[in-house]
Amino acid sequence: MKTLLVSETFTSIQCESTYIGRPCFTIRLATCNLNCTYCDTRYALNAADAKECSVEELVSMAVVSGVSFVEIAGGEPLFQKNTCLLAKELHKNNFTVLLETNGSLSVSDVPRGVIKIIDCKCPSSGESEKMLFENFYLLKKEDEVKFIMRGEEDYKYAVNIITSFKLLKRTRKILFSPVIDKLPVKFLANWMIRDKIPAILQLPLHRIVWPGVERGD
């Protein structure tokens, strides 16, 4: 039986992608290979608090949720060996599957048809040097790249990454999101307008709808 360590599962709305606002069943897997300074799901890093679930159980939970979107998040989903199998089985069951990854591990085994959301770490995360930039060459048009920023240094870093790796030729879904209590939204918006950056400004919707609520379950 193929299993995964799961931090939580819940049905809510999708909060951090171009699918924002849609009802979505989230499978948050436990453990991560990074330790970002602004991580807002630190509870998912602890394997001791996780529960072991089979791939079949998780697919069944998604079916029972009654929604058509499923997001596999973390932690870091690709840090567990059976994540790609889970994504494949969910896709076979006609779900739109989003897989959010921190970009430090290869996405080469992510099944065709599963939408990859690569959270490219900026300098303020403390983990930018661990990015596996080869992943950008594996992007499909439906995939997304997200940059979370605490200040202008992060913004300039993101613009340089977009240019250096010609990301706009690989995907039109590039997201800029501020760390909400560190970078005023209007600053980021003004920089994007000034530089004519064709990215999508995105706010962390869950922080707005459910302020102060950490877990989804």
Protein Blocks (a to p, Z undefined) as FASTA:
>chain_A
ZZdddfbdcddddfbbfkgoiacdddddehifbdcfklcblmlmpmklpccddfklmmmm
mmmnopabdcddedjfklpfklmmmmmmmmmnopacddddehlacfklpcghiacddddd
dfklopmmmpcfklmmmpcfkbccddddfbfklmmmmmmmmmmnommlmoccdcddddfk
lmcfklmmmmmmmnopabdcdddfklmmmghiabfZZ
